[in-house]
Amino acid sequence: MDISDWRGKIDGLDEQIVRLLSQRAAAAVEIGKLKAKINVPIYEPMREQTVFDHVRSVNPGPLTDAQVQDIYERVMDVMRALQRQQP
């Protein structure tokens, strides 16, 4: 494969990632609504640590576990922001 083939592959993967992130965001919004109803804080450090532990445990590479966690820290930041925006 040449560079344009690899870029096409990356474009397709990015489309899948965006769809999955959107599904994850929709789930996070629903969790945020439930948290609001039962008066649970949006930020739950223990749950986030569980997520980080999980994604590191399923990481096949070539990203390091630290890199995967860096990505997920940002994902979690965005998901918390979405939850806070809900009425």
Secondary structure, DSSP 4 states (H G I P E B T S, - for coil): --HHHHHHHHHHHHHHHHHHHHHHHHHHHHHHHHHHHHT--S--HHHHHHHHHHHHHT--SSS-HHHHHHHHHHHHHHHHHHHHH--
